[in-house]
Amino acid sequence: MAVTTLVIATIIVTIGATLQGSVGFGLGMFSVPLLLLVAPVLIPGPLICSSMALTLLLTHREWHAVRLADIKWALAGRLVGVAVAVTVLAIMPTDGLGLLLGALVLVAVGVSVSGVRLSVSPRTLLGAGTLSGFMGTVVSIGGPPVALLYQHESGPRIRGTLSAYFVLGVSMSLVGLHFVGRFGLTEFLLALELLPGILVGFLLSRRIAGALDRGRTRSAVLMVSALSGVGVLIKQLL
């Protein structure tokens, strides 16, 4: 990758990693549309792979607030979502699906703003995990379904639980991409080039996360989720 392209990509990933480290998700939402313009080779495998480092760091930082009992249900759904996504990727183009997924996220945000509240339960976690796995594998943006379910929880709980979920969830997506020929050594090496941006973003996020935890977490989750939906739509229309 050319030096200029790498510098631009690193800046993009740094901002995305700062966002995810502050809210709990958002790296893909911010980075995907912009990387498609400057370095489409980084989507989806390299970006998903580089996000593994960020999720590990965030899980360690927020471990005290991780709700382990919830993760198994979300991961079970993630596995189903990844399996469906891999099947779809192997047999058909995903442009129309991307538009549908983006629209669904915006609808979910609208429902949340209207006052409807889904409780965190095995059933809702399974459903959110399934949609998250599908979206994360198809369009590299898998955070909103689970994040919206946790929007009324504390900032550390959202960031910690989502990050612990993403550690295994991202692994599932990478395995799925490998089986359809979309993640290998080339993509792994490209992911390594993004690590400086990931690390800087993680370090920057600590202060912002502290500010959001003073009563602004839910608003941030809703805003980032809405932007995620718009980001998916933009990606499909480019």
N, C-alpha and C positions, 0 to 999 in steps of 0.2 A: 504494500500500500504506500502511495506517495506520502512524503513527509507532511505536506500541506493538508492533505486529506486526513491523515492521522491526527494532526493537531486539532482540526475542526471536530473530528469524531470524539476525541478525548474531552474537549470542552462540553460537547453535547452530553456525553455520558456522565461527566462530573456533575452537571446540573441535575440530570435525572437521578443519579445516586444520592445527591443531597435531598432531593424531594422524597425519595423512598425512605431514606434514613430518618426523615422528619415525620412522615405520615404513616409509613408502613408499606407503601406501594407507590408506583408511579414512574419507576425507571423506564419500563417499556412504553408507558403512555407518552412520556415526554420525548424519548429517544427515537422510537420507531419512525414516526413521520419525517423527522429531520434526517435520520441516517439513510432513509430511502432516497433522499435527495442527493446526499453527498457520498455515501458509501453503501449502496444496497447489498453488497456482499456480506455485510455484517448482520443481516436479518435473514432468518431468525436465529440460527444456531449460535454464532459467536456472541451475540448480545445475551441470549439466554444462558450460555455457559459462563460468561463473565459475571452475570448476576449472582451466580452461586457464591462467589467470594463475599459479596455484599450481604446476602442472606445469612451466611455463617457469622459474619461480624455482628450483625444486628441481633441474631439469636443469642449470641454470647452477651451482648450489652444489656438486653432486656430479659434475660433468662428468668429473673425473679418474678416476672409477670406472665410467663408462658402458661397457657392452659392446656396441658398435655391431653387431658381427657377429650377435648374437642378435636384434636388434630387427626385422630384415627378415622373419624367419620368424614372429615373433609378430604383426607387422603384417599379413602375408599372411593369417594365421588371423583376425585382427580384421576384415579386410575381408569375409571369408566370413561371420563371425558377424553383422556389421552388416547385410549383405544379407538374411540369413535373418530377422533380427529385424524389419527394415523390412517384409518380406513378411508376417510374422505380425501385426505391429501393424495392417497395412492390412486384414486379413481376419478377425481374431478377437480376442476379449478375452484378456487375459494373466493373469488371476487364478490359474488352475490352473498355468500355467507358472512363476509366481513361487514358488509353494509347492514345485514340483519343483526349481527352481534353488537355493532355500534349503536344501533337504534334501541336494542334491548337494554343496554346499559343506561341510556338516557331515560328510557321509560322507568327503569328501576329507581333512578335518582328522583324523578318526578313523583313517583309513588312515596318515596321516603320523605320528601319535602312536604307532601300533603298530610303527613302525620301517621300514616300506616306503619306499624312496627312489627317486624317478624322476630319472634323469640329465637334465641340460639338453642337449637335442639338437634338430636341426631338426624332427624328428617331434613331440616333446613340446611344443616351442614353438608349432608350428602348431596343435596341439590345444588348448593352453591359450589361445592367442590367439583361436581361434574361439569358445570358451566365454566368454572375457572380452568379446569384441565383442557377443555376444548378450546377456549379462547387463547390460553397461554401457548398452546401448540400451534394453532392456526395463525394467529396474528400477534404473538409475543406479548400480549397484554392480558394477564390472567388474574390481576389483583382485585378489580372492582366487585365481582360477585361475593367474595368472602368478606372484603372490607366493608361493604354495605351492610352485611349481616351483623358486623361487630361495631357499627357506627356509634352505638350508645355506650360502649365500653371505654375504659380509660386509655389514654395515649400509650403508655407502656404495654398494656395488655394487647392492644391492637397491633402495635409494631412487633412485639415479641412473638405472639401466637402466629401472626401472618408469616413472619420470617421463618419460624420453625417449620411451618407448613410448606413454605416455599423451598426449603432445603431439599426435602424429599420430592416435592412436586416438580421442581425444576429438573431433578434427576430423571423422573419419569418422562418428561417431555424430551430430554436429550436422547434417552434410549429410543423413544419412539421415532425421533427424527433420524437417528442412526439407521434404524431398520428400513426407512424409506429413502436412504441415500442422501440425506440432507444435513448430516453432521459427521465429520471425520477429522483427520489430522489437520487439514487445511483450516477448517473452521475453529478448531481448538487453538491453533497458533494465532489466528486473528483475535480470538478471545483474550489471549495473553496480552496483546497490544492495548487492550482496553482497561487493563487492571489499574494503571496509574490513576485514571479518571475515577474508577470505582473507589479507590482508597481515599483520594482527596475528598470526594463527595461524602463518604462516610464520616470523615473527620469534621467536615463543615456542618453536618446535620445535627450534631449533638446540641448546639446552642439553639437552633431553630426548634428542635423537638421540645426543649424545655419551655420555650415560649408558647407553643401550641398546647401544651399540657395544662395551661392556665385557662381552661374553659373554651378552647378553640378547636379541639380535636374533631368533633363531629362536623363542624362547618368545613374543615379542611378535607375530611374524607368525602363529603358530598361534592365539594368543588373539584377535587382531583378525579373523582369517579366520572363526573360530568365531562371533564376535559378528556378523560380516557375514551369515552364514547365518541366524542368529536374527533379525537385522534384516529380512532379506527376508521371512521367515515372518511377522513382526509386521506388516510393511507390508501383506501380502496379507490378513491377518486383521482389520485395522482396518476 
